[in-house]
Amino acid sequence: FRVEYWIPLGIFTAVSSIFYVRILFLIFKKRKTQQYSSFFYKMFLVAGLFDLLAVLWNVCAQLIYVDQIFGAQFLLDISHHNIPNMVYYYIFYFLYAQIFTITLVSANRVYSIYFPTSRVL
C-alpha cells in the first residue's frame, strides 16, 4: 500500500468529488427551470455521472491490482474468472462514454457560438 501516493490523491479525490456531486445535485434539482433545462446541462449531468463512476472504478482497480490490498493470492484466485476482463472493459467503456459526452458538449458549444439564441429566434 503506497501511503505517500494515496493520502494526497485520496484527499484531492474526496474533496473534488464532494464538490462535483454538489454541482450535479444542484443541476439535477434545478433542471426544470429555463436556465438549467438546456442540452448543455443535461449532457453535463450525464458526463458527471460517468466521471464519478470512472473515478470510483479506477480507484478500486488500482487498490486491487496495483497495491494488492487483498494480497497476491486474491489476484491469482480471480484471474480465472471474468473480473479482470470486467475491470478492463468498464474502464474503457467509461472512457468512451466520457469522450462521447465531451464531443456532444463541444458540438453544442460550437453551435451556440455560431448560431446564438437571439439569431435563431
Backbone as CSV, one residue per row, in Angstrom:
resi,resn,N_x,N_y,N_z,CA_x,CA_y,CA_z,C_x,C_y,C_z
1,PHE,0.849,-1.179,0.000,0.000,0.000,0.000,0.885,1.229,0.000
2,ARG,0.716,2.094,-0.978,1.561,3.282,-1.123,0.916,4.460,-0.407
3,VAL,1.319,4.663,0.822,0.715,5.710,1.648,1.010,7.092,1.068
4,GLU,2.243,7.336,0.654,2.613,8.651,0.124,1.895,8.964,-1.190
5,TYR,1.386,7.951,-1.842,0.625,8.141,-3.074,-0.857,8.366,-2.778
6,TRP,-1.417,7.593,-1.859,-2.855,7.598,-1.649,-3.350,8.717,-0.750
7,ILE,-2.542,9.228,0.170,-3.022,10.298,1.056,-3.319,11.572,0.272
8,PRO,-2.365,12.129,-0.504,-2.736,13.342,-1.261,-3.808,13.074,-2.318
9,LEU,-3.698,11.928,-2.991,-4.682,11.605,-4.016,-6.061,11.376,-3.404
10,GLY,-6.110,10.721,-2.263,-7.388,10.484,-1.596,-8.041,11.768,-1.123
11,ILE,-7.236,12.675,-0.573,-7.779,13.961,-0.120,-8.319,14.749,-1.305
12,PHE,-7.522,14.821,-2.370,-7.949,15.558,-3.560,-9.201,14.933,-4.177
13,THR,-9.225,13.603,-4.276,-10.369,12.917,-4.863,-11.622,13.111,-4.021
14,ALA,-11.485,13.012,-2.718,-12.650,13.164,-1.841,-13.214,14.577,-1.910
15,VAL,-12.351,15.578,-1.811,-12.821,16.971,-1.821,-13.440,17.328,-3.172
16,SER,-12.746,16.985,-4.255,-13.277,17.337,-5.574,-14.544,16.554,-5.894
17,SER,-14.638,15.306,-5.428,-15.865,14.533,-5.665,-17.038,15.113,-4.897
18,ILE,-16.794,15.595,-3.691,-17.870,16.217,-2.913,-18.399,17.451,-3.633
19,PHE,-17.491,18.291,-4.129,-17.928,19.481,-4.866,-18.630,19.106,-6.175
20,TYR,-18.117,18.088,-6.841,-18.703,17.654,-8.109,-20.115,17.105,-7.885
21,VAL,-20.293,16.305,-6.843,-21.617,15.780,-6.527,-22.567,16.920,-6.177
22,ARG,-22.073,17.904,-5.465,-22.894,19.075,-5.105,-23.351,19.825,-6.364
23,ILE,-22.443,20.039,-7.293,-22.796,20.720,-8.548,-23.819,19.903,-9.331
24,LEU,-23.588,18.590,-9.436,-24.530,17.736,-10.155,-25.898,17.721,-9.476
25,PHE,-25.913,17.715,-8.153,-27.181,17.750,-7.424,-27.931,19.056,-7.682
26,LEU,-27.207,20.169,-7.688,-27.867,21.456,-7.960,-28.425,21.510,-9.375
27,ILE,-27.675,21.002,-10.332,-28.170,20.974,-11.715,-29.389,20.068,-11.813
28,PHE,-29.330,18.919,-11.154,-30.469,17.997,-11.191,-31.694,18.612,-10.527
29,LYS,-31.495,19.301,-9.427,-32.611,19.898,-8.692,-33.250,21.052,-9.474
30,LYS,-32.443,21.796,-10.213,-32.951,22.960,-10.942,-33.170,22.680,-12.429
31,ARG,-33.259,21.419,-12.802,-33.351,21.068,-14.222,-34.654,21.518,-14.866
32,LYS,-35.679,21.808,-14.090,-36.979,22.255,-14.634,-36.986,23.744,-14.971
33,THR,-36.052,24.508,-14.396,-36.011,25.944,-14.694,-35.449,26.155,-16.091
34,GLN,-35.734,27.314,-16.659,-35.298,27.589,-18.021,-33.775,27.651,-18.134
35,GLN,-33.125,28.164,-17.126,-31.674,28.308,-17.176,-30.961,26.952,-17.233
36,TYR,-31.453,25.952,-16.512,-30.788,24.656,-16.435,-31.456,23.577,-17.277
37,SER,-32.349,23.949,-18.162,-33.036,22.939,-18.970,-32.396,22.743,-20.345
38,SER,-31.292,23.389,-20.601,-30.668,23.287,-21.921,-29.930,21.957,-22.080
39,PHE,-29.599,21.658,-23.303,-28.882,20.428,-23.646,-27.524,20.371,-22.956
40,PHE,-26.872,21.517,-22.814,-25.551,21.572,-22.187,-25.602,21.023,-20.765
41,TYR,-26.574,21.432,-19.989,-26.661,20.980,-18.605,-27.075,19.516,-18.507
42,LYS,-27.897,19.067,-19.444,-28.260,17.645,-19.453,-27.036,16.781,-19.741
43,MET,-26.242,17.185,-20.717,-25.039,16.422,-21.033,-23.983,16.573,-19.940
44,PHE,-23.931,17.715,-19.292,-23.009,17.903,-18.176,-23.368,16.960,-17.036
45,LEU,-24.649,16.777,-16.797,-25.111,15.865,-15.758,-24.745,14.421,-16.102
46,VAL,-24.975,14.014,-17.329,-24.631,12.655,-17.753,-23.121,12.445,-17.695
47,ALA,-22.364,13.411,-18.183,-20.900,13.297,-18.145,-20.395,13.247,-16.713
48,GLY,-21.022,13.995,-15.826,-20.619,13.978,-14.431,-20.837,12.621,-13.783
49,LEU,-21.941,11.973,-14.112,-22.184,10.637,-13.579,-21.142,9.645,-14.088
50,PHE,-20.816,9.724,-15.378,-19.771,8.860,-15.917,-18.414,9.169,-15.287
51,ASP,-18.123,10.440,-15.061,-16.854,10.816,-14.438,-16.729,10.240,-13.035
52,LEU,-17.781,10.378,-12.240,-17.727,9.873,-10.869,-17.611,8.348,-10.830
53,LEU,-18.344,7.671,-11.708,-18.239,6.217,-11.762,-16.859,5.769,-12.234
54,ALA,-16.299,6.490,-13.194,-14.970,6.142,-13.689,-13.901,6.353,-12.620
55,VAL,-14.013,7.421,-11.852,-13.054,7.657,-10.763,-13.157,6.546,-9.732
56,LEU,-14.369,6.205,-9.346,-14.564,5.149,-8.362,-14.018,3.819,-8.867
57,TRP,-14.310,3.497,-10.108,-13.850,2.231,-10.680,-12.324,2.205,-10.805
58,ASN,-11.707,3.311,-11.206,-10.248,3.349,-11.329,-9.560,3.243,-9.977
59,VAL,-10.103,3.890,-8.962,-9.513,3.799,-7.621,-9.606,2.365,-7.112
60,CYS,-10.752,1.738,-7.294,-10.894,0.341,-6.865,-9.934,-0.573,-7.622
61,ALA,-9.814,-0.375,-8.916,-8.907,-1.215,-9.710,-7.458,-1.013,-9.288
62,GLN,-7.063,0.220,-9.006,-5.691,0.456,-8.554,-5.433,-0.163,-7.198
63,LEU,-6.390,-0.050,-6.301,-6.208,-0.645,-4.978,-6.101,-2.164,-5.059
64,ILE,-6.901,-2.778,-5.918,-6.901,-4.240,-6.007,-5.716,-4.757,-6.813
65,TYR,-5.441,-4.158,-7.971,-4.428,-4.715,-8.865,-3.035,-4.162,-8.651
66,VAL,-2.898,-2.886,-8.387,-1.567,-2.292,-8.237,-1.079,-2.430,-6.798
67,ASP,-1.915,-2.008,-5.860,-1.497,-2.051,-4.460,-1.741,-3.405,-3.803
68,GLN,-2.541,-4.237,-4.415,-2.828,-5.592,-3.936,-3.254,-5.588,-2.466
69,ILE,-4.294,-4.809,-2.155,-4.723,-4.707,-0.754,-5.306,-6.014,-0.235
70,PHE,-5.754,-6.886,-1.117,-6.265,-8.196,-0.690,-5.213,-9.291,-0.794
71,GLY,-4.019,-8.936,-1.245,-2.934,-9.905,-1.349,-2.806,-10.490,-2.738
72,ALA,-1.648,-11.101,-2.976,-1.358,-11.683,-4.285,-2.205,-12.922,-4.544
73,GLN,-2.534,-13.670,-3.494,-3.344,-14.875,-3.670,-4.732,-14.537,-4.200
74,PHE,-5.286,-13.414,-3.773,-6.591,-12.970,-4.271,-6.528,-12.732,-5.774
75,LEU,-5.433,-12.107,-6.248,-5.292,-11.872,-7.687,-5.174,-13.173,-8.458
76,LEU,-4.483,-14.148,-7.877,-4.376,-15.457,-8.536,-5.718,-16.172,-8.552
77,ASP,-6.501,-15.987,-7.519,-7.811,-16.641,-7.463,-8.799,-16.038,-8.453
78,ILE,-8.774,-14.732,-8.623,-9.758,-14.113,-9.523,-9.294,-14.088,-10.969
79,SER,-8.054,-14.464,-11.239,-7.571,-14.409,-12.623,-8.268,-15.430,-13.504
80,HIS,-8.900,-16.431,-12.910,-9.611,-17.442,-13.693,-11.059,-17.054,-13.956
81,HIS,-11.487,-15.966,-13.372,-12.859,-15.502,-13.558,-12.873,-14.345,-14.546
82,ASN,-14.016,-13.735,-14.702,-14.150,-12.629,-15.647,-13.894,-11.274,-15.012
83,ILE,-13.479,-11.228,-13.759,-13.307,-9.946,-13.084,-12.227,-9.086,-13.741
84,PRO,-11.033,-9.611,-14.095,-10.064,-8.739,-14.784,-10.589,-8.197,-16.107
85,ASN,-11.309,-9.029,-16.850,-11.893,-8.554,-18.110,-12.949,-7.496,-17.855
86,MET,-13.739,-7.684,-16.796,-14.755,-6.701,-16.448,-14.127,-5.354,-16.123
87,VAL,-13.067,-5.378,-15.339,-12.378,-4.138,-14.974,-11.870,-3.449,-16.233
88,TYR,-11.242,-4.203,-17.109,-10.700,-3.641,-18.349,-11.813,-3.038,-19.199
89,TYR,-12.905,-3.763,-19.406,-13.986,-3.264,-20.252,-14.693,-2.070,-19.642
90,TYR,-14.939,-2.105,-18.349,-15.623,-0.978,-17.714,-14.800,0.292,-17.787
91,ILE,-13.506,0.176,-17.568,-12.662,1.373,-17.629,-12.702,1.969,-19.037
92,PHE,-12.614,1.124,-20.056,-12.622,1.660,-21.414,-14.011,2.098,-21.869
93,TYR,-15.063,1.455,-21.390,-16.395,1.934,-21.735,-16.679,3.284,-21.092
94,PHE,-16.223,3.480,-19.852,-16.364,4.790,-19.231,-15.560,5.827,-20.004
95,LEU,-14.391,5.436,-20.474,-13.571,6.361,-21.260,-14.289,6.757,-22.547
96,TYR,-14.882,5.782,-23.240,-15.606,6.097,-24.476,-16.836,6.948,-24.188
97,ALA,-17.523,6.669,-23.104,-18.692,7.477,-22.744,-18.273,8.910,-22.425
98,GLN,-17.150,9.079,-21.745,-16.663,10.422,-21.445,-16.288,11.161,-22.723
99,ILE,-15.615,10.480,-23.629,-15.224,11.112,-24.894,-16.471,11.501,-25.695
100,PHE,-17.472,10.627,-25.716,-18.696,10.905,-26.459,-19.443,12.107,-25.867
101,THR,-19.572,12.165,-24.548,-20.278,13.299,-23.944,-19.490,14.592,-24.095
102,ILE,-18.179,14.533,-24.018,-17.359,15.731,-24.232,-17.521,16.227,-25.662
103,THR,-17.572,15.300,-26.610,-17.766,15.679,-28.010,-19.137,16.324,-28.212
104,LEU,-20.170,15.768,-27.599,-21.507,16.354,-27.727,-21.588,17.741,-27.086
105,VAL,-20.987,17.894,-25.924,-20.997,19.204,-25.263,-20.202,20.210,-26.098
106,SER,-19.073,19.792,-26.662,-18.280,20.695,-27.502,-19.043,21.096,-28.754
107,ALA,-19.732,20.135,-29.368,-20.541,20.459,-30.547,-21.672,21.413,-30.175
108,ASN,-22.256,21.229,-29.015,-23.295,22.134,-28.545,-22.754,23.539,-28.332
109,ARG,-21.562,23.651,-27.780,-20.950,24.972,-27.556,-20.595,25.639,-28.886
110,VAL,-20.092,24.883,-29.847,-19.775,25.443,-31.166,-21.056,25.933,-31.838
111,TYR,-22.118,25.137,-31.759,-23.394,25.534,-32.346,-23.924,26.809,-31.691
112,SER,-23.791,26.902,-30.370,-24.308,28.093,-29.687,-23.474,29.332,-29.986
113,ILE,-22.213,29.147,-30.342,-21.383,30.302,-30.715,-21.714,30.756,-32.134
114,TYR,-21.820,29.798,-33.053,-22.109,30.158,-34.439,-23.550,30.591,-34.663
115,PHE,-24.467,30.026,-33.915,-25.878,30.361,-34.046,-26.422,30.746,-32.673
116,PRO,-26.199,31.982,-32.245,-26.696,32.376,-30.924,-28.227,32.331,-30.867
117,THR,-28.737,32.243,-29.660,-30.181,32.127,-29.460,-30.939,33.319,-30.038
118,SER,-30.363,34.503,-29.920,-31.047,35.694,-30.447,-31.190,35.613,-31.964
119,ARG,-30.210,35.019,-32.628,-30.272,34.916,-34.088,-31.217,33.796,-34.511
120,VAL,-31.264,32.712,-33.755,-32.138,31.592,-34.088,-33.597,31.991,-33.914
121,LEU,-33.895,32.748,-32.856,-35.280,33.170,-32.631,-35.710,34.187,-33.670
